[in-house]
Amino acid sequence: MIASEEQQEYMRSGHMACPGCGEASTMRLVLKVLGEKTIVVIVPSCVGVISATFPNSTFKVPCFHSAFEIAAPTAAGIANALRVQGREDVTALAFAGDGGTFDIGLQSLSGAADRNDNFIYVCLDNEAYMNTGIQSSSSTPQGVWTMTTPGGRQGRKKKFMQIIAAHRMPYAATASIGHPHDLMAKIRKAKNIKGTKFIHTLTPCPTGWRMPENLSAKAAMLAVETKLFPLYEVIDGTEYRITHQPLGLPVQEFTKIQGRYRHFTEEDTAILQREVDDEWEQLVAKTKGCKL
Amino acid sequence: MNGHGITIENIKKIVPFSQGSTEIFLTGLWSSRKPIHLDKTSPCRQACPVGNDISRAFYEASMGHYDEALRIFRQDNPLPGVCGRVCYHPCESQCNRKYYDEAVNIRGFERFLADNGKVDIGRERPALLRKEKVAIVGSGPAGLSAAYHLARLGFSVTILEALPMAGGMLRYGIPEYRLPKGILDKEISYIQELGVEIKTGVTVGKDLSLSETRKDYQAIFLAIGAHSGMQLGLEGEDLLGVMDGITYLRTINLGKKVRLGKKIAVIGGGNTAIDCARTARRLGAKDITVIYRRTRAEMPALAEDVDGLEREGIKIELLAAPKRLISENGKISGVECLRMKLGEADTTGRPSPFPVEGSEFIVPVDAMIAAIGQAPEAAFVKELGISISKNNVIQISSETTATSVDGVFAGGDGAGTKAFVADAIASGKLGALAVYCYFEGKDVKKELKNHQIGNQQSFSFQHFLNPKHYPVDLKKVVPYEKINTLCFPHGVRHNNPESVPPKEAVKTFREGTSGIEASRMPFEIYRCFKCGTCTHCDLCFLLCPDISIIKGTDGYTIKTDFCKGCGQCATTCPRNVIEMVEGPGGNT
């Protein structure tokens, strides 16, 4: 059930997202929870294309289009300006993609998190630079096809939540559009915490993941249920809690619907499965002894 | 001047503020495919001979509306308390959940509703009463069902019952430990509250001729059942200590005593055979053997009842058939049996047994009960010229329940439908439709087709009453592949617990199983996928990237101007309510 104040929409139809865009639905739900008193920061990315087709905007709340690498400090600046004006009822929110977070925006995010400025940072991770034509980022999983890694990416996906946890920020969580109630609950929680809050969302991209547009939400669900993208939260960088118990499906349920995994051999999948299982165990181990 | 009149001075300062709305872009034009919300039919409902709207009842119950859930069951089935106990639950064998973990305990749910829900008969009373009078001969499940549905259609209905109390096989064929009489009484009383008159102790054909009845009533529905046990066709069946199964059960249920002795053989593998053996056990027989000519897999009796039988210490001799009855002083003393082997499948699809030569063996007994099938006592209908088969089965058209005589219809066991309670109820329901069509001059086959559920013989009574406002597409049945199982965690099935341990059970006729506990029922209700029934779970609404699904108070509407037709909603709908269609799509 959705709270009555969250019935309102803060994103308008007619935006330029591809059909079945996972980012559009994620942004919509985040704004639904944060409500009218929100200032959004966006950076050049799909988000810029979706929401800011000048002179029109998809957001019903104020939105600031900043530079690629500075989503976090821009939101931090807005948050500080609001604090000076005594407007701490307004939430500063940054949307950035995996490129703007994992790669180019990493140092500025790290700095803002270090100062523990009061804003929410939502990383819309679609695992490549989709906007410019599907180039690999440090969020692209190993072996995956992109335009710049036609034979499959050599590097491994950055374990970003560990970097975030290392900052010991008050609240960090993973969330997925496949589990909208869980996502909204986490945003609700983040809204009421002071300091830097980081939400890592996996936002399937039908265009870049090479899959039919009707499958993006299902892909998001599968990522969670195969334990590939577990849903959990980290308080103060130390207290871990798993918020959704996955069904534990085999990873090929997730990979087989996407063209970017098409060249995966059985062996590749087996390696991926082992990795997923190991990481899940590590995560479970981290939750041991936590009070949450 | 450069001709076009634009100078650097008169270009307005470009202000980098977006103040317009993206709603000027009609992104709905990107695709001609649009979603449509439309409730469909669940496979359990299609499998149910009575056509109970199971998934909708589960949905209502999931919101705590147990009374409403019961009302949904009672739209099609007047006897949910009976079916909730003794039905052979074909619904559970078609349940989509069985492919995921285990089928939902649908029968247990129906029983729970019947035992705990409140019935408001007032709401079922027809708005208009009709002047036509209908007589129903027999008050078994078929007769009661026909009476209930005809009464709801406004007919004045009288049931004529030969035995001292109403219920037919439900009362005189099914033992108390499986179906307590109190439950049956309660459900019959609701039918009476609807205005149905039940005259017991009236044997049509003896106390009252069928032609007289035909004069007094404008239509007759014959639901006479099959109360005469079939003979084995062996010599010595008139010996002392030999009885047929259904007579045995009826005698016990009439409250009379039958002394059979300690060692008893029961011939047959159907429910009657199992009931006879377990009844005899409760009445003190120590050594009981059920003799069946095929294997356990082919037994027509419910597997759970056969399990119960074994738990109570009753032996089953499989692949054996009686060849000769051995007597001593005019009383049966043993049954000589032959070993059987299974061969080719027969017309019923079961392998046919054939005897192994020289494999004779003797089962010593004090008495033998033959429960190998029952036949109707239908000779009296010939008086009106109604044709019957050589087994005394009334000949009807299976689609219309019409006999060879105008205005006379027949159903249930007596007319050769499947010998299960649910099928008898279904046949009574179809009979009611046929009688209605008879008076209205409508074609039953056409009506049945209009309101038919999936590809089965059952139909929706609610759809029949009000097809325009019926929210479900009865023809589209949801297959398992269309269920988004990612939305459902695994969970174990909640079975009905045993109420008495087997050691105690053999001493009492108390009901053997109890209802699912009220505290556990919600878990079983949650397990149900609710295939094809929109539960307003909001998933489609929350996932829509184009903010094109609007949530209303009674469902969802589509903003077709903006929907890009991605189809995520249809793909992720947990229960296959949404479909993508070419054209305008939109709302239901």
Interface residues (C-beta under 8 A of the other chain):
Chain A: M1 I2 Q7 E9 M11 R12 S13 G14 H15 M16 A17 P19 G20 C21 G22 E23 A24 S25 R28 L29 S51 A52 T53 F54 P55 N56 S57 T58 C63 I177 G178 P180 H181 P206 E213 N214 L215 S216 A217 K218 M221 L222 E225 Q245 L247
Chain B: P16 F17 S18 Q19 G20 S21 T22 E23 I24 F25 L26 T27 W30 S31 N484 L486 C487 P489 H490 D538 L539 L542 L543 C544 P545 D546 I547 S548 K551 K559 D561 F562 K564 G565 C566 G567 Q568 A570 T571 T572 M580
